[in-house]
Amino acid sequence: MTHPEHPPASSAVALAPDTRRLPPRAARAWTEKMRVRALGDGRYVVVGQSDSAYEVDLQSGWCTCPDHQYRGERCKHLRRVALEITGGRLPDPDRRATTCMACGRRAFVRSEEPAVCESCRFTPGTTVRDRETDDLLVVVEQTGDRTDCVLIDEGTVADYPTNVGYPHGDPVVMCVYPFSGPADEPFEQQQQYAFPHSRLKREWRPQRDERDFPVVPASSP
């Protein structure tokens, strides 16, 4: 079992002011002040107004509180965890809270993925440009390894002369030069090169249908 270095926790506040039409347990889940903390592996700790702490396993629908253990009810603790996740304050069971290696912002990422947020992550096949040379590249893998920890012939990726100006904590992105190998050779089988994340920029090339957007000659001045 893994635990986040700084386990995320929600603040002890009430969530909704008007719950008159909700069942009692659902209303308490919304209105009572509770603190919820993610433990990892789909488990959470809920601390209630009386400072009683109970453990919730959301995937199995299990809670250690008496209401669930002895009455078999879907208790307010299970409901509150679901509300915190839906509100984006806590990670869902298959994600973990982390700090994005690229931008430094708090993010929820899948447990098996590198610590890079959705906005920064380069998915395989993404077309990017090298900021140093303006060369076109295709991403093969977005890793979670730091540039000062990945070895290449010249030392680490961070030590490479043209990478010195980029953060040593940058995650490494593995890329290929798309026109360097045979046209029918998969990118995964071509020579791959390691780049600092910050050295790459997305190459946006929107698709357009020329039948819908005909080229109109420029008028003479």
Stockholm file with secondary structure:
# STOCKHOLM 1.0

chainA/1-221         MTHPEHPPASSAVALAPDTRRLPPRAARAWTEKMRVRALGDGRYVVVGQSDSAYEVDLQSGWCTCPDHQYRGERCKHLRRVALEITGGRLPDPDRRATTCMACGRRAFVRSEEPAVCESCRFTPGTTVRDRETDDLLVVVEQTGDRTDCVLIDEGTVADYPTNVGYPHGDPVVMCVYPFSGPADEPFEQQQQYAFPHSRLKREWRPQRDERDFPVVPASSP
#=GR chainA/1-221 SS CCCCSSCCBCCSBCCCSCCTTSCHHHHHHHHSCBEEEEEETTEEEEECTTCCEEEEETTTTEECSHHHHHHCCCCHHHHHHHHHHHTTSSCCTTEEEEECTTTCCEEEEETTSCSCCTTTCCCTTCEEEETTTCCEEEEEEEEEEETTTCEETTEETTTSGGGTTSCTTCEEEEEECTTSSCTTSCGGGSCCEEEEGGGEEECCCCCCCTTTSCCCCCCCC
#=GC SS_cons         CCCCSSCCBCCSBCCCSCCTTSCHHHHHHHHSCBEEEEEETTEEEEECTTCCEEEEETTTTEECSHHHHHHCCCCHHHHHHHHHHHTTSSCCTTEEEEECTTTCCEEEEETTSCSCCTTTCCCTTCEEEETTTCCEEEEEEEEEEETTTCEETTEETTTSGGGTTSCTTCEEEEEECTTSSCTTSCGGGSCCEEEEGGGEEECCCCCCCTTTSCCCCCCCC
//
